[in-house]
């Protein structure tokens, strides 16, 4: 499902215009991005949670040249699926 698919489905299900549905979806996504930028945890019960994982700096290797390079520490968003969603997906086997 793409973002456009989500907007169309929301508009149809809620009986609102596509423009309003797009504004709603963008507001939700923007709020989630802002929360992750503040290092807040996002929990959506029955669906899952988003959290930033911190990775320490390390020495890596450029696969093309073989040169040793320093990789800075970084944070990456991580999604952990909720039990209810996991069970629902597994029931569809």
N, C-alpha and C positions, 0 to 999 in steps of 0.2 A: 504494500500500500504506500503510495506516495503522499506528500503533503497535499497536493491537489485533490487526490482521492478522498483524503480525510476531510478537507473543506467541503467538497461536494456532498459527502455523506452526512456531515453535520448540518449543512443547509437543508437537505431533504428531510432529515429526521426531526429537526427542531422547527421546521417551517419558517426559516429566516432566509434572507437574501444571501447570495454567495459572498457579497462584499462584507456583510456583517459576520458571516462564518469565518471568512479569511482574517478579519480583524481579531476575532476571538482566538483563533488558533495561533496567530502571531503573538498575541498578548501572552498566552500561556507559554509558548516556547521562549519568548523574551524573558519572562519571569523565571523560568527554569535556568536559563543561561546566566542571568544575574545572580541567582542563588548559588550556582556552582562557582561563579567568579568570586563570591564571598566565602567560599569553602563551606557553605551550608549543605546539609544532607537533604535530599528530596525523597519523601516516602509517599507512595501512592498505594494505599492498602488494597490488597488483592491483585495488584499489578506488579509492583517491584519498587526498587529504590535506586537512586543515583547518588554516587559519592565520588569525590576526587581521590585518586590513589597517587601517593607521592613516590617518585622513583629517585634514588640517589644518583649523583654524578658517577660516571664510570668511563673507562678507556674502551673505545670501540675500534673497529677496523673498517676502512673504506673498502668495500668488496671489489671495486673497480681497480684501485691502485695498490691496495694492500697497506696503505699508510695508516699508522696508528693515530687516532683522533680522540679528543676529549669530548664527551657528551655531557652537557650540563644537566643538573637535576631538573626534573620536570614533574608536572601534575597532569594526569589524564583522567577524564571522566570515565566512570565504570558503572555499568548497570548490573544489578543483581535481581534476577527474576523472583517474584513472589511465589509462595507455595500454591496459592489458589490458581494462578495463571499456569504454573508448571503442571499442576494436576489436570487442568482443563485441556492443555495441549496434549498431554500424554493419554487422555481418554479418547482422543481422536484417532488413535492407531488403528 
